[in-house]
Structure formats: structure tokens, C-alpha cells
């Protein structure tokens, strides 16, 4: 799910902006016409947050999950301890829970 896209600085009217490649919107159409913001993390690092348009039917659970994930992301960025989730990490996690049965599955 994590893809990198090259962006370029460009002039937009009297302002400056970044141009995202068409491939980004083809692969992630939910971000077309969305708003967002950019947060500067350090002198040479920033993170872009794009918020897709919301459906009126979106549930409260989805809102709570989004708020939790926003909080978790800010905490991880604050401590600068993010690292990619690798296939090896996934395999270790699957080995740890192999054969585990939950009470409601019995």
C-alpha cells in the first residue's frame, strides 16, 4: 500500500504548490479534489495529509478510528521512531499468533 510518488514544485497563480503525478490519482482516486495540510517535521522533512471528501453515511466508528490513527501518527512522528513494516515483521507476528483461539470463536 505504501507507494512513493515524485512531486515537483510549481507556480499556481500567484502562489507556489506541488504537482502530483497522474499515476497518484489513478491509484488513489479518493484523493481527487480533496483538501489537506502539510506539517513540517524538521528542516528537511514534511508530511502531507490529504483528507478525502466524506460521505454523509460515514459511521461514528470510522470517525473514531480516524481520530485514533491521527493521534497515533502524531505521537509516532513526535518521537521520530517510525519504521517500515516489513514482510519479515509480518511473518514474526503471524508465528506469534499461530494456533491462538479467541473465546468468541469457540
C-alpha positions as CSV (number, residue, x, y, z in Angstrom):
1,X,0.0,0.0,0.0
2,X,2.9,2.3,0.6
3,X,4.0,3.8,-2.8
4,X,6.3,6.7,-3.3
5,X,5.5,9.4,-5.8
6,X,7.7,12.1,-7.2
7,X,6.4,15.6,-6.8
8,X,7.6,18.9,-8.3
9,X,7.3,22.4,-7.0
10,X,5.3,24.6,-9.4
11,X,3.7,28.0,-9.6
12,X,-0.1,28.1,-9.3
13,X,-1.4,31.5,-10.0
14,X,0.3,33.9,-7.5
15,X,1.1,31.0,-5.2
16,X,3.5,28.1,-5.2
17,X,2.4,24.5,-4.9
18,X,3.4,20.9,-5.6
19,X,2.3,18.9,-8.6
20,X,1.3,15.3,-8.0
21,X,1.6,12.8,-10.9
22,X,-1.5,11.5,-12.7
23,X,-0.4,8.0,-11.5
24,X,-1.1,9.1,-7.9
25,X,-4.7,9.9,-8.7
26,X,-5.2,6.8,-10.8
27,X,-4.1,4.6,-8.0
28,X,-5.8,6.7,-5.3
29,X,-9.0,8.3,-6.8
30,X,-10.3,9.1,-3.3
31,X,-7.9,12.0,-3.1
32,X,-9.1,13.8,-6.2
33,X,-10.5,17.2,-5.2
34,X,-9.6,16.6,-1.6
35,X,-8.3,19.2,0.9
36,X,-5.5,18.7,3.4
37,X,-2.4,20.2,5.0
38,X,1.3,19.9,5.3
39,X,3.2,19.6,8.6
40,X,6.9,20.4,8.8
41,X,8.6,17.8,10.9
42,X,12.2,19.0,10.6
43,X,14.4,21.3,8.5
44,X,14.2,18.9,5.5
45,X,11.2,16.7,6.2
46,X,7.4,17.4,5.9
47,X,4.4,15.1,5.8
48,X,1.4,15.7,3.6
49,X,-2.1,14.9,4.9
50,X,-4.9,14.6,2.3
51,X,-8.4,14.2,3.6
52,X,-10.9,12.7,1.1
53,X,-14.4,14.0,0.8
54,X,-16.7,12.5,3.4
55,X,-19.9,10.6,2.7
56,X,-22.9,11.6,4.8
57,X,-23.3,7.9,5.6
58,X,-19.9,7.6,7.3
59,X,-20.3,5.9,10.7
60,X,-19.2,7.1,14.1
61,X,-16.8,4.1,14.3
62,X,-15.0,5.3,11.2
63,X,-14.7,8.8,12.7
64,X,-13.3,7.4,16.0
65,X,-10.8,5.2,14.1
66,X,-9.6,8.2,12.1
67,X,-9.2,10.3,15.3
68,X,-7.2,7.4,16.9
69,X,-5.0,7.0,13.8
70,X,-4.4,10.8,13.7
71,X,-3.3,10.7,17.3
72,X,-1.1,7.6,16.8
73,X,0.6,9.2,13.8
74,X,1.3,12.5,15.6
75,X,2.8,10.6,18.6
76,X,5.0,8.4,16.3
77,X,6.2,11.5,14.4
78,X,6.8,13.4,17.6
79,X,9.2,10.7,18.8
80,X,10.6,10.2,15.3
81,X,10.5,6.4,15.7
82,X,8.6,5.4,12.5
83,X,10.0,2.5,10.6
84,X,8.6,0.5,7.6
85,X,6.6,-2.6,8.4
86,X,8.4,-5.4,6.6
87,X,7.4,-8.8,5.4
88,X,9.7,-10.3,8.0
89,X,7.9,-8.4,10.7
90,X,4.6,-9.7,9.4
91,X,5.9,-13.3,9.4
92,X,7.1,-13.0,13.0
93,X,3.7,-11.6,14.1
94,X,1.9,-14.5,12.3
95,X,4.1,-17.0,14.0
96,X,3.3,-15.5,17.4
97,X,-0.5,-15.8,17.0
98,X,-0.5,-19.1,15.1
99,X,-2.9,-21.5,16.8
100,X,-4.4,-18.9,19.1
101,X,-8.1,-19.2,19.5
102,X,-10.3,-16.4,20.8
103,X,-13.1,-17.1,23.3
104,X,-15.8,-16.0,21.0
105,X,-14.6,-18.4,18.3
106,X,-15.0,-21.5,20.5
